[in-house]
Amino acid sequence: MSETVVIALDVGGTGMKCALVRPDGAVHHEERHPTRAERGPETVTENILSIAEGLAGRARADGLTPVAAGIAVPGVVDEASGVAVWSSNVGFRDVPLRDLAARRLQLPVALGHDVRVGALAEARLGAGRGRRHVLFVAIGTGIASGLVVDGAGYSGAHGAAGEIGHVTVRPGGQPCGCGLRGCLETEASARAIGRRYAELTGESGATAFDVATRAAAGEQLAAQVWRDAIEALADGLLTAQALYDVGVVVLGGGLAEARDGLLTPVREAFARRVTFHRTPEIVRAELGDTAGCLGSALLALDCLGTLA
Ligand SMILES: [Zn+2]
């Protein structure tokens, strides 16, 4: 029998990262496609199925045997039943994506949540390698997290675990899209940082990365905005540590591009808050925007394990 690969798709609000991955985690082939969420969930679903089919064909053309597929999507995902329950940016409402893909591909398929599978990849192949308890926190437009214990992700009773972005860190603060106020996401996400900086300076268009760069260069308003965000982030991480007591916190997403400009002050702000907590290592993600795709591949490999 020829060598095997799994089909991996990470479906985001704007783009899909897709790959053929070998059992050892090596990427054989990669491609990217637009999600075209504006065309509606039926079109997105059909897109996903035909791209997965195309990848299976590509594998066979390369003399490889596709043995399973993993698909990661954003929103609320019921991994156990393989249903994309709800997603604001892709528009899914109770789409039985796992079974649809399994039927189309005639292969076992696993469905996962984008940030939770990213966490899986960072825990097993990236910055959390060799650690038993890993919390991955993705800080971009929003903030979400994934807890991985002994190499397995935790998804919760309803597929909604890890929403650290909606932990209240500033009671009565900015309104959040979720309906609450003062959520971590409204105080420390890349979008929140850009918005706050624009409010204070009247200059719109500066990204969170720009704010970090200007803060490092000594610009006062940028430093203030950056510091406020770091303090809020440390509050959120302290809550997470009180709940999970992890060995390592892996910070990813766009904000982690600020590297030590993020890590150093977050570690300091965290250390100032610690009382009974055990301090985790706080490190930067290693896999960048391929984490979701690699994590989907791991899910696919894991589902073969449970079927064997
Ligand atoms: Zn919220």
Residues whose N, C-alpha, C, O or C-beta is under 5 A from the ligand:
A	BS01	ZN	G165 H166 C176 C178 L180 C183
